[in-house]
Amino acid sequence: MLDVFIPSYNHAGFVVDAIESVRRISVPRHIYVIDDASSDGSVAVIERHLAASGADDVIFLRKPENRGAIDSMLMFLERCQGDYVYTLASDDLAVAAGIDALVTRLAAQPALGFIIGGGVNLFADGATTPLYGRKHDALFASPPDRLAAAMFLSDPSPLLCQSSVFRRSALRAADALDPGIVADDYAIFGKLFRCFNRRGETFDFRPEIACVRYRHHGSNSYRRLLRQAVTHTQVIEKVAPAPIRTRAIGYKYAFLLLVALRRRQFDVVRELAAAVPPRSRGWAAAGLVVNTYQWLRYR
């Protein structure tokens, strides 16, 4: 049995498409939609759609106050009964055939804790690009004793839960969800790779199996670079191996500085440069060189 989770928050224009995309999954499944006190009318949109479509296969829960995506996922996991878990952001689209394929592979390979599938970036004009590329292949080829550290030093962005299917027992074994952490995908994979770090044995990466169409629009959370720096720093301090934390924070700021420069957001460049923690400033300077090299190598 697969348990599917859609965390809903202020995506009234997208959430119905997200729900319908997971309803096309053909393996036995339960679907949970949890709204995190949206303020844009999402609740009414969801209720109308579920009533009109007779979607009795969807369990809809509403939170009285906004407590974040991790809190919603913990609510979901408390209710799960199946062996496998899939999560989809409420502004994205699942590729049902890909999800079915990953569940089948997990069932056939009991040692795998999770499989990261592939997908595409979906832009407003309908254009698409591959979600993952050579830098992800290089990361997942890291030796098992280095993979957890490599994730924080090489910046694998994007790395998405919505392209992956997890064994519920793997999330539990890795203690993958921390209610005090905001950046959910980054923290979840950081914890998982400490326990499941042998590609093809304890986890797998199958980018040829498309599982998600990842929408890009004006309100994507990744666009807020300073907030991303703060939330990812929190994850690094809590999850990354202790010997690399100062370096990883510097590299993270360097990566985001380069993103801001490519976007010509010079005000954000100044904000990020001023926010680099003093102990990581030297590593941020080094990280500009490392990240530039990686960008040139893997673009």
N, C-alpha and C positions, 0 to 999 in steps of 0.2 A: 504494500500500500504506500502511495506517495501522498504526503501532506504538502499542499501548496499555500504559500503565504504572500499576500499582497498588502504591504503597509501603505495606507492611503493618507496623504497629507497635501491638501491644496492643489490637487491635480484634477479638478472637475472636468476639464476639457479632454483629459486623456484616460481617466480611470475605467470608463466603460470598455474601451478597446482593450485595455490590459486584462480585465475580467474575462472578456470573450476569448482572448487568445489562450488563456489557461484552460478554459472550458473545453477546448479542442484536444487537450491531452487525452490519449486513449487508455493509458494504463489506469488501473483502479486508483482513485484519488479522492481526497477531501480538499476543498478550497476554503480558505479563511481570508476574509478582508477585514482589516482592523483600521478604523479611522482614528487618527491621532488629534482629534478636536480641530478639524479643518475649519477655516473661516471663510471659504470661498463657495459654499454651497455644495461641497462634494457629497455630504451625507444625503441630501435630498436627491441628488443625481443618481447615486448608487441605489437608494431605496426605490426610486421610480423604475430604474432599469431592471432590478431584480424582480419587482412585481410584474412588470410588463412582459418579461421574458420567461417567467415561470422558473427562475433559476433556483430550484430548491436544493441544488448541489453546492450552493455557496452559503457559507456561514458568515454573517456580517455582524461585527462587533464595533461599538462606538465608545471611545474613551471620553470621559467628561472634561479632561484637561490635557493639554499637550505635555507629554512626558518623553518624547523622542522615539526614534526607530528601534533602538535596542530594547526599550521597555515594551514596545509592541511585539517584537520578536520573542521576548521572554513569555509574554502572554500566549502567543501562538504555540510555543514549544510546550507549555504546560498542558495544552489541549491535544497535542499530537498523539496519535496512536500508531502511525505507520513506521516502516523501517527507513523511509527516505524522505528528504526535505528539499523543496525547491522554493526560492523566494524571487519575487518579481516586483521591481519598483513600479508604482502606480502610473508612471508616465512612459513605461516601456512596453514592448510586445514580446511575448514568448513565442518561440517556434516549437509547436507541439511535437512534431516528429523528432526533433532533436532531444527534447526532454524524454520522450518515450525511449529513445535509443540509449541515453545515459542510464536511465533506470534499469533497462535490460542488461547493460554491461555491468552495473554494480551488482545486480542479482547473480550474475554469472561468475563474478570475481569477489568472493567474500572478504579478501584481505584488503581491498581498496576502501579507504575511508571516504573518498569523494573523487569526482571527476570534474575537471574544468573543461567545458566545451567551448565552442567558438561562437561567433556571431558577427553582426555588422553594426557600425555606426550609421544611424539613420538621420539625415539632415532635413531641414524644413522643406527644401526644394525636391526631396525624394531621392537625392543622391546617397550612395552608400560607400563605405570603405570597410576593409576588414578590421575587426575589433582588436585582434592580436597579431603579433608579427615576430620577427626574428629575435627581438630582445626578450620576449617571453620564452621562446625556445631555449635561449642561452641561460636565462634564470633557472628554468626548471631542470636544466642539465647539471646544475650545481651539485657537488658531492653532498650526500645526506647531512654530514656534520656542518656544512656551510650554508645550506639553503635558507634557514631561518634568518641568518645574518645577511645573506645576499639580498633577500627581499627588501630589507631596510636600506641597503647601500646602493642598490641599482635602480631604485624607483620604478616598479613595474606598472605604473599607471598607464592604462586602466587595468584593473583586476577586479572582476565583478562577481558577486554572489549570483546575480541573475543569469550568468552563463554557466552555472554549475549546479550539480545535484550532489547533495551530501547524504551520507548515512547518518541517521539521527544519533546513533551511538558514537560516531566520530566527533560530532559537535560536543557531546557530553564528555567524552574522554579528554578532549583538549580544553575543556572549560572555556569554550570559544566566545561566550557572551559575557561581557562585564557591564553591568548597568551604569557604571560610572564613566564609560567611554562613549564618545559621540561618533567617531568615525568608524562605522560598523564594518564595512567590507575590509578595510585595512587591518583592523584589529582581529577580525575573525581569521583571515588567512595567516596573519602573523602568528597567531596561537596554533593554528592547525599545522603549520609547517614545522613546529617544534616536535610534533608527534608523528606526523605523516610526511616523510621527506624523501621517499624513494620512488621516483617516477616509474610507473609501470608495475610497481609492487604494492605500495601503500596509498598512492594517489596516482592519478593520470591526467594528462593534458591532451585533449583531442580537438584541436581548433577546427578541424575539417567538419565537425558535427555542429552545425549552427543551432544555437539554442535561444538566442535573443536578438531582437532588433532594438538597439540602444538609442533612444531618441536624444537629439541635441536641440535644445531650444533656449530661449532667453533666460529661463529661471533655473537651469541646471545648477546643482549645488557646487559642482567643481569649478564654476566660474568665479566663485568668491575665494580668491587666492589667499588673502590674509587669514580668513577663517580656516581655510584648509591647512595653512601652516600651523595654526594654533592647535587644531584638533589632531593633526597627525603628530605633532610634537608630543601631545598627551599620550598617544598610542606608543610612540617610540619609548618614552620614559617608563611606561608600564609593561611593555611587551618585548621590546628588542633585547637581545643579549646585552648584559651590563657593559662589557668592554667596548662596545661600538656605539653606545647611545649618543655621546657627544658628537662623534663623527657623523652618525646618521642624521642627527638634527641639522647639522651644517649642510650636509648633502641635500636634505629635503628643501631647505630654504634656497639653496643654489638652483635646484630643479625648478622651483616655482618662480624664482627671479628670471630664469631664462624663458619660462612660459610667458610671463608678463612682458618681457622684452619683445618676444615674437608677436605678441598681440599689440605692441606699441602702447601699453598701458603704463606710461612713465610715472604717473602718480602712484600706482600700485608698486612699481619697482622701488620707489622711495620709501613707501610704507614697509615693504618687506625688508629692505636693507636696514632700516632703523629698528626692526623688530627682532633681528637675529640675536639670540642669546649671546652674551659676551664670550662665554666659554666655547662657543661653536663658531666664532667668526673666522678663525683660521681655517677650519674645516669647510666653511661656506666658500671661502676663496678657492680652496682646492677643488671643491665640488663643482664650481663653475667650469673648471677645465675638464673634470671627469665627465660631467653631464654633456658638455659640448661634444666631447669625443664620442660618447655613446649615441648622441643624436645623429651625428654625421655617419656613424657606422651603421646604424639600424634604420635610418630614414628610408 
